[in-house]
Amino acid sequence: MSLKQEPGREQWATRLGFILAAMGSAVGLGNIWRFSYVAGENGGAAFILVYLIMIVLIGLPIVMSEFTIGRKAQSDAVGAFEKLSPGGDRLAPGEPWKAAGIMGVAAAFMILSFYGVIAGWIVYYFVNYLTGRLWTAPADGYGAFFGGFISSPGLPLFWQFLFMALTIGIVFVGVKKGIERSNKILMPLLGILLIVLSIYGLTLGGAKEGLAFLFSPDWSALTNPNIYLAALGQAFFSLSLGMGALITYGSYLSSKEKLPGAAASVAGLDTVFAIIAGIMIFPAVFAFGIEPGSGPGLVFVVMPDVFDSFALGGIFGLLFFFLLAAAALTSAVSLLEVAVAYFMRKFEWSRKKAALIVGSLIFLLGIPSSLSQGTLSHISIIGGRDILDSIDFIASNIFLPLGGLIIALFMGWGWKKADALRDSDFGNTKLGLTWLFLLRYIVPIAILAVFISSISEF
């Protein structure tokens, strides 16, 4: 089946640019901020083992599926399903498959709305390290500093706005000049900074305990069903699965590029980034007697306290928060691009118009999440969670897994076997047949099992 490319549709300038952009989508706060505290809350090494299994059996097959769908359709997350799936006698083209694309666009809106809030906090910390203000502990300590900042009604909104303005600016410029060029600069820099900081972490007194926590499993942790839900949610969040980002990025790829190597590179390097981030953080945590499951405050309260306790700590704090800000920016760009690409096609908007309008709407949507840490902290939505955590739960544990489930079923069952193997570049090989087997049976069963467990929290 030959599909026409949409008029004026951009493409990546190079294969490397595509891989770095896809990595930028995957490598973000999910690998550093979220991975560290989720691993800490769920037993360390046992969680990482389950997480790696989820990546291989579920994450990688869906990454391949999203790349395949995007490149074949040459369209946004919703348009791809409309193009590739024929309607029945009573169904419009793409029904019901395009539900995955719709949920992806919705998830991108939701995730970026609170992601922008947290990224704004990170930019605020980075600027305070840049000016030297946080090189020594505030009078009331880092915990009080963080609590006072996020509970302020106006200050976090300013930094959220600044971060969203940076994100909008990159998407505004375009695929080659904005998204690709920024990732070519930021991703290598991220890798270097992460390695430097992790090597320094290994010089601290808690290196032995930190590495044991990360790599010596406590098998009893596997009896806790929450570990599987957390691992699957982390895999989807970290790899940007089910939110349409990889479909959208894949749609800017030419048919000349081979997909399996690109998918393996993205999934593999994303996982390496997460584990190196653990090596960076947990030796410091154990060196200073800190609880590994300290939650989201691990980054904003614990790490600044750690940096304050040794010579040149201010410099490492500056590098650490720059690393976080850059990782947040590359992922935020991919989230915004999902929605922008959809609105450009749906309403025939220019890229500039779509970036400004959609980015502004997402900023406004994020205001309640920001205020939920202070003015609106009395409001809880799901299981006692505040607004920010509730939106995170709905997007990460409901929309993303369901979107991934539909993508797996669409690729495994909605396409002819020969077409799926050809369009994925696997061909009729053992690897390709294994991929289809996972998509048809293992991935749907695993996602459904964990999803049913997650909805019990409503």
Disulfide bonds with the S-S distance in Angstrom:
none
